[in-house]
Amino acid sequence: MSKKFEETDMSEPWYGTPYSIEKIADSEIKHWMESALDERLRLPAPNAFIPPDFSRKTDRETSALPFLLRSRESRGETCHPHHIRLWYKPDTMFFTPKADVKIDFNCPYARSSPEATILNSIFTNLLVNDLIKYETDMSEPWYGTPYSIEKLADSEIKHWMESDLDERLRLPAPNAFIPPDFSRKTDREMSVLPFLLRSRESRGEICHPHHIRLWYKPDTMFFTPKADVKIDFNCPYARSSPEATILNSIFTNLLVNDLIKYADYARVAGLGYMINETGNGFEVSVHGFNHKLRTFLEIMVKKIAKFEVRDEKFHLIKEMVTNQGKNIKSRQPCDQALFYLSIILKDGLWHWNDFLKVLSRLKADNVTKFVHQLLSRTFIECYISGNIARDEALSIIQYIEDVFFTGSQPISEAVFSSELSTNRVTNLQQGISYFYPVKGLNSSDEISALVHYIQVHQDDFMLNVKLQLFTLMINEPFIRQLGSEEQVGYTVMSMLRIDSAIYGVQFIVQSIRKGLSPGRMNLRVVEFLKWLESKIYKMSRDEFEKRVDSLIHVKLRKPQNLMEESVIYWKEIVDGTLKFDRREREVAALKQLTKEDFIAFFDEYIKVGAPRKKTLSVQVYGTVHSSEYKKDKNEQTEANVVRIDDIFDFKRSQPLYGSFKGRMQL
């Protein structure tokens, strides 16, 4: 190691590589500037083998196999009957501007004696060396790479200068999304939480009170030249029927397909985008470098406003959506159970059989009419964050408003207060255990599955952390007890479940074991909860505090980038909860939580026989448990156990939780 390297006094922060900074003497700089160019520093000679023409031959043969193109018979020669033969195989598969030529010199003398064989080997090596010597007469001093310098003939230079440009040689079209400006905004707001920048109150509008709202969050953490824009189109017509729901899915897929031609340009320029259908309409988001983000956003907005359906694209997307619907039958039984649970809990969801019945009769004209109706009334909720100033954010939302809500015949009108989107969830009755037994959709699938769901509460900081702490405690013992020790199923898990700010916990078991039907799986989950009681009661205070600290540590983890931060705040907006300081508030609740409070929560909401416990189990029966299905479906139930025979009849008979979403009074 040189002395200079040993004397380094600094190290870079990423890999710890040592370095030092020294000032270069003026005399050294002057010497470099006055030095002549080293003759060894020159470009290599032009490569005579670089092809100027990459065109494909249009007059090629179409033979898929090699054939004899030239022989003595084809030329009618008799004096030299055995001197040359040509086999030919045109490219009928790869269609590239490449060729392969192989020549075999069959010389009888080469194998006439051992000496001839050795001489033939020497000759071939000398031939290769001669070729190298012919092509190059110099070598560069660093790696010894051979090269040569030749003067180009004046006629060749003249030919190049007089030649026309080949139209096939062109640069791609300029990428309009590449940002030239990466500066950070210096006039940004310094709010650490999103705030309402534009609403009906801020504009004092009375005639259109429910048409647009803007949430704004400047970048106060990452300080990068990036931004994130999310737009939620809440359209009452989107949830009006199964036809509307499936047409909304086709529309969003067609919209994504329309933007494919911009996708590569956007990706190269550091822009990403998503278009998703939602239960209340559709959602558009763009993220990446902020300088050209609006350019791409405007293209997306114009595509929505001037949406057109092409027949060939419609049939392609319709087939894709149809296959997705049919493929539900081949999904895992636990996925089927989770989907049934969502239909039972969430208001406004339809059964997939309804979609399949509707799909068969849909045509391209139906999509055109649907999009017109979909956008005729809409409430637009927007979130803008990152390296965007307040005025820029307002300008973006003004542009969206101008496109959809202005003009003599606007595309959209404001929704009525009664039409504002809501997220309603079935409020199960306390003290009742509901269960829904159903056959698996795949008649050849032996596997059965269970989802055991306990509904607990609507969004509340203290109750949230108690339930989160409970799910954190039980996952490992649940997997060990039912999976490893009892071997109830090969898929065993538990997790927190949140449906539009309604909190609960769900236990998932999937099994092919004979004699262990979904009904019996459900009993095993109940037995596990009984076994858990003593574990929770006997838990030491130190162990409880360690688990609390562990959850606090998880919650204090900060977002790693602007997109992660946006996802957190955007969920608050689309759910309508708007608790942007949730992390800090829940950490504060955890610090106040005692073991006694946690046990009281468990006794009240979770334990077997708890007074406020609400349970729903979805039981999907595979063919291995078909006999148990008939028995369980017709078995007499206890007083506090309710069997669900028809999902939609059941939903119509149940109350709903209030909705945070759709409240305009903040």
N, C-alpha and C positions, 0 to 999 in steps of 0.2 A: 504494500500500500504506500502510495507516494506521500511525501511530507505535506504537500498541499492538501490532500484529502484528509489527512489526520488532523489538520488545523481548522477544519470547518467549525463554525460557531453557531449554526442555525440548522433547523430541520423543518421540512414541510409537514403540514398537519395531517395529511391523509395516510401516508405510509411511513412517515418518520425518516425519509431520505435526507441525509445530511448535506448541507451546502453552505456556501459563504458568499458574500457580496464584496467585490473589490472594485475600486475605481481603476479604469484603464488609463495608463499614462498618455498624455497628449502626443508624445513622440511616437508611441506605438500606433496611435490612430493615424498620424501623419504618414508613417511608413506604409501602412496598409493602403492609404489613399493614393500614394505615389507609385506603388508597385505596379509593374506591368502584368497583364494577364498571363497566367501559366498556360503554355501551349498544350499541356495535357488536359486542360479543361475545355473540351469541345463536344459538340453534339456528335453522335455516331453517324456513320454514313447512311444514306437513305436505304431502306430495305426494299430490294427489288421484288420481293415476293409478297408484299402486301397487296391484296387484291382491290382494285377500284370498283369491281362489279360484283354485287351480291345477288343479282337477279336469279330467279329460278327458271329453268328451261321449260318452255311451254309446249315444245314439240317432242317431249319424252315419250318413249315406248311405255306401255302399260303392263308389260309382262311382270308377273309376281315372282318368277323364277329366272335364274340365269339361262341364257341361250347362246348358241354358237353363232357369232356374228361374222367371223372371217376364218376360212380354212382353205386348203388347196382346192377343194371342190368349188367353193364360191368364186374363185378367180380363174378356174380352168387351167391351172398351171400343172405341167407334168415334169418339167426339168428339175424342180425343187419341191417334191411332194411333201417333205417333212421338215419345213424350216420355220414356220410361224403359225400360230393359231390364236384367235381372240374370242374370249368369252365375255359376254356383256350382261349386266344386270342394272336396269334403270332404278331410280329411287321412287318407289311406289308407297312408301310408308312414312318417311321422316320429313321429306320436303324441305331440306335445308340446302344452302348453297355450298355443299361440300361434295368431295369425290374421293374415291379410293382406287389407286392403281397399283397392281402387283405384277411384277415381271419375273418370270422364272427362266434363267438361262440353263438349259439342260445340256451339259458338255460331257461327252463320253470320257474325254481325257482326265477330267477332274477325279474320277474314281478308278482310273486304270492301274494305279499302284499306290503304295503308302507314301512315296515321295510326292506324287501328284496331289494327294489329299492334303499334305502339309503345305505344299506350295500354293494350293488354292486358298487355304486359310490365310497365309501371309499376304497373298494378293488382295483379298477382300479387305484386310486391315489397312494395307497401303492405299487402297482405293479411297477408303473413308478419310484417311489422313490427307491425301491429295486434294480431296474436295474441300477440306477445311483450309488448306493452304491456298487453294485457289480463291476462296471467298474472302479471306482476311490475311493481312500482312502485318498487323500491329496488335498489341495487347495492352490493356490499361494496367497501371501499376498496382492497383489495390487488390483486385481479385484475379488478375490475369486473364480477363475476358478478352477473347480475340476480336479484332475489328480491322477495317481498312477504310481508307479515304480515297474516293475517286471523284474526279471532276465530271460534272454533268455536261453532256453535249449541249451546245447552244441550240441545236434543233429541238432537243427534248424540252428545254426551258421554254422555247418559243411555242411549242405545241401545247404546253400546259397553260401558258398565258392566253392563248387564243381560244382555248376550249370553253364551251358554255358550261354553266353550272348544272350539275345533275339535279333534277327536281326531286330525286329521292333523298338527297342529302339536305336535310333541313333541321333546324332546331325545333323542339316542341314549342307549342304556344306558351306565351308567358303565363306564369302561375300568379293569378290575381290575389291569391291568399297569402303569399309570402310577405311577412311584415318587415318593412324597412326601419321601423321605429321600435326600439326595445326600452325606451326610457320609462321611468317610474313616475307616476303622478305625484306632484308635490303639493297639490291643493286638496288632497283627499280628506274626507271626514276621518275622525279618529275613534269612531264608535266601535267598541269591541263586540257588540251584538247587532244583529239585523234590526232595522227599524222601518216603519212605514213611511215611504217617501212620497207616494202618490195614492190617493183614494178619493172617494166622492167628497169627503169632507175637505180635503186639501184643495179641491177645485170648486167647491161650492155648487156642484151640479145637483139639480133636483129632477130634471127630466130623465136622466140616465144614471140612476143611483147605483146600479149593479152591473157594471160592464167591464171595469178594469181596476186592478190594484197592483202596486209595485212595492216590493220589499227590497231594501238596499243594504248591503254589507261591504264597506270598503275593506281592503286588505290591510290588516294591522298586525299580521303575524309572519307572512312568508316573503313579502316584498319582492315579488317576481313580476315580470311584465305579462301577467296572465289574468284571465277573467273567466267567469262562469255565468252563463245566462240560462235560466230555466223558465219555461212558459207552460202553464197548465190551462188548457182549453176545457172549461167546464160547460158541457153542452147538455141540456135537459133531454134532448131527443136520443142521446147515446144509450140511455138505460131504459127506454120506453118499451122494448120488446126483445125477444130473442133475435128477430130479424135485424133490428138496429144494432145489437151487440155484435153479431157476426159480420155485418156490413162495416162496422167500425174497425174490426180486425182486418178485413180486406183492404179498407181505405188506408190504414196506417202502413200495411205491408206494401201497397202500391206506391205510397209516398216515399218509403225507404228505397224502393226500386228506382224511382225517378231520380233520386239523388246519387245513384251509384257513379254516374259519370263525373261527379265532383269529388268523390271520396278520396281518390289517390292524390289529387291536388291538395285537398284539405289536410290529409295525413302528412304529406311531405312538408307542408307549411306549419305543422304543429297544432292543427285544429282537429278536435274530435266532436262527434255529434251523435245524438240518439233521438229516435222517435218511437214512443211507446203508446199503445192503447191503454186507457185506464177505465175503471168502471163508470166514470162520469164523462168520458170524452177521450182526449189524447194529450200527450205531453211531448214537448220539444225542448231539447237542451243542446247548447253549444259551449265548448270549453277549449281553452288554449291561449295562444298569444293574443293579446287584446287588440292590437293595432288593426288587424284585418278581420277580427271576429264579426264585427257588424256586417261586413260585406257578405260573408257567408250566411249570416242570420237572415239578411234581407232576401237572399235567394230562396231560403227555406220558406220564409213567410209568403213570398210571391207564388211559390209552388202550391202552397195550401190555398191561397186566395184564388188562383186560376187553375185549380186542379182539373185535369182531363183524364179520362179513362181510355186506354187503348185495349181493343178486344184481346189481342194476343197476350198482353201482360195480365189482363183480368183472368183469363183461363188458366194461366200459369199459377197465379196466386191463389185462385179458387181451389185448384187441385192440391196445392200445398196445404192450405187451411183444412181441406177435407181430410187429407191424410193425417194431419195432426189430430183431428177429432177422432178418426178411426183408431189411431194408435193408442188412444187412452185405454183401450181394452187390453193392450199388451204391456201396460205399465205395471210396476210392482204393486202387489196388493196394499202395501202400506201407503203408497202414493194415492191409490184409489180411496183408501180410508181417510186420508188427509183432505182429499178433494170433497168427499161427502161431508166432512166436518165443516169445511168452509161454506158449503151450500147451506147447511143448517144454521150456522152462526151469522153469516153476512146477509144483510138485506139487499135485494136487487140482483142476486146471482141466479142464473138459469142453469138447467140441467143440460149436459152435452148432447143428450138425445134430441132435445129441441133444436139445437144448432144443426145437427146432421139432417134433420127433416127439412129445415129451412134452406140449407145450402144447395140442395139438388135443383131447386127451381130459380136460383138467383142468376141474373144476367148483368152484363156491363151497365145497361141503362139503370138498373136498380142502384148501383153504386153512385152514378152521377146524380140521381135524384136524392139519394141519401145524404151526400155531402152538402148539397144545397140546403136541405132541411137541418142537418147537423149544425151548420154554421149560422143558420138564420137567427138563433138566439144563443148567445154564449157569454160567459163570464170568464175573463182572462186574469189569471193570477200569475204574477211574474216575480222572479227573484234574480237580482243581479249582484254579483260579488266580484272582488278582485281589484285589478288595476284600472278601474273605471271611475272617473269623477262623477259627482252628483249630476251635473248638467248633461253629461253623456248618457247616464242611465235614464234620465227624464226624456232625452231625445230619442232613445231607443223605444221607450214605451209610447211616445207620441207617434213615432213612425208606425208601430203596430196598430195603434188606434186609428190613424189616418187610413190605413189599408182596409180595415174591417168595419169601422163604424162611421166613416164620413162619406160625403158624396150625396147626390140626389137619390141614388138607389144603393144604399150601403149593403155590404154582404151580410153584416150581422146587426142585430139589435140587442139591447141590454135585456137580461133575463128579469122576470118579475121576482119579487121577494119570495113568493111561494115556489119558485122553480129552482132556487139555489141548491146546489148539490149538497147532499148529506151523506155521512157514513154511519149507518145504524147497525147495531149488533144485537142479536137475540139475548134477552136478559133471562137466563135460566132461573127457575124457582129454587129457593133455598130449601135444603133438606130432602131434595128429590134426586134420585139417580136415574138418568135417562140412558137408554141404549138403543142403537139402530143396527139390527142384524141384516146382512145383505149378502147375496152370492157374489163371488168374484166375477168380473166381466169376462175373463178368459175361461171358457168352459173346460179347457185342457190343463189349466194351472192348478197344481195341487196345493200351493202355498196359501196360508191364511194369515191374516194380520189384524192387529188391534191398535186403536188409538184411544187411550183413556185420558180424558180432558177434565181438568178442574178449573172452573171459572171463578175468579176471585174478586176483582174490583175494577172500577174505572179510575183512570189516571190520578194518582195521588202520590206525592213524593215519598212519604214515610211507608205507605203500603207497597210502593214499587220496590224499595230497597229490601224490605222484608221478604218479598217473594223472590227477588233476584238472589238474595242470600240463601234462601231455601233451595232454589234450583242449583246453585253452585255447590251446596253441600251434598245433594242426593245423587248427582249424575254418576259418580264413580261407584258408590255402593250399589246403586240400582243395576248397573251393568255387571258388576261382580256377582251380585246375588242371583239375578234372573238369567244372566248370560253364562257366566263361568260355572257357578256352583249348581244351580238348579237346571241349567240348560233348557230353559223354557223356550227360547228362540235363538236363531242365529243373528238376528238383527234386534238389538235391545238398546234403547236410548231414552233420555228424558231431556226436556228443554223448556225454556220460557216461551210462551206464545202471546203475541200482542196483536189484536185485531182492532184497528182504528181506536187505539188508546184503551181498549178493554184487555186487562191483564189476566193471564192464567198460566197453568203449567200442563204439559202433555207428556204422556208416557207412550212410547211406541214399541210394539213387539211384533215380530214377524217370524212364523214358524211353519215347519212341515211335519212336525212331530205328531204321530197318531195318538189319539186319546187326549190331545191338548187343543181343544177347539178354542176359537176366540172368546167364547163365554168363560172357559176355564182360565184362559190367559188373563182375563179381566179379574178373576178371583185371586190370581197370583199377585197382581198389582195391588189389590186391596190388602193381601197378607203382607206384602212388603211395607206398606204404609203403617200397618200395625207393628211390625218389627222395628220400624224407624222411630216410633214413639219413645221407646226406652233409650235409644241412642241419643236423641235430642235432649231428653230430660237429664241424662247423665253426662252430657257434654260439659267439660270443665270451662271455667271462665276464660282461661288462657287460650284454649282451643277456639272458643267463640270469638275472642278478640283477634286472633290470627286470621280467621276467616273474614272478619269484617275488614281488617287491614288489607287483605288480599283483594277484596272487592273494591275498596277505595283506590288501591293501586291501579286496578284496571280502569276505573272511571277517570282517574287523573291523567291517563295517557292522552296526550294532545294529538289532534289530527296531524298527519305527516305532510299533507299538501292541501292546496286550495280545494281540490275536488272532494277530498274526505270531509273537509269542513262544510262544504256546500251540501253534501248528502245529509249530514246531521241536521242542519237548519231547514233544509227543504222538507224533510220528513215532518218537522213541527208545523210547517205551513200547510202541506197537503192533508195532514191529519186534523188541522184546525186547532191544535193544542197551544201553539205559539209560546211554548215555554223554552225560550232560547237559552236561558241560564240553567237548564235542567241539570247539567253535570255538577255545577257548584251546589245547587240546592239539594241534590241527592247525596252528595258527599257530606254536606252538613247534616242531613238526616241520619246518615250512617254513623257519624260521630256521636250523635245523641242516642243511638239505639243501644238498649241493654239486653242482656240475655233473657231477663224476665219478660220484656216486651215481645221479644221474638217468640218465646214459648207460648205466650198468650195469643199471638197471631196464629201460630200453628194449631192451637187448640180450637180457635174460633172458625178457621177457614179450611184447614187441610186434613186434620186427623180424621180417622174413620169415625163417623157419628157426630162430627162437628156441627154445631147448630146452624151455621151460615154456609155450610158446604154445598156446592152446586157441581154435579158430576154429569158428564156425558161421554159414553163410550160408543165408538163406531167399530163394528165387528164385521170384517170381510171374510167370508168362508170360502176356502179352496175346495177342490174336489175330494181331498183326503178327509175332509170333515163335513161332507154333504149330508150324512145321516144326522149328525149333531145339529146341523142347520135347521132341519125340519122340526126337530125336538125343541130347540131353543126358541124358534120363532112362534111356536104354538103353546109354549109352557105358560102356566099361570104365574103372574108376577106378584110380588109382595106389595104392601100398601104404599111404600115410599119408592117403588121402582116403576118406571113408566117406559113401555116399549114404543118406539116410534115406528109406525107402519108406513106412513106416507110423509115424506120430508116437508112438502109444501103445505099439507094440512096442518102439520105440527107448527110450522112457522107462523101460519095465520092465527094460531091460537095463543101465541106467546107475546108478551110485552117486549119492547125494545129499549135499549139504553138511549139516552139523549146523545145528540151528535155535536161534537165540537166544530166539525166542518160545517160551513154555511152560515156561521154567525157573523154578521156584519158589524155588530157593536163590539168593539175590541176593548 
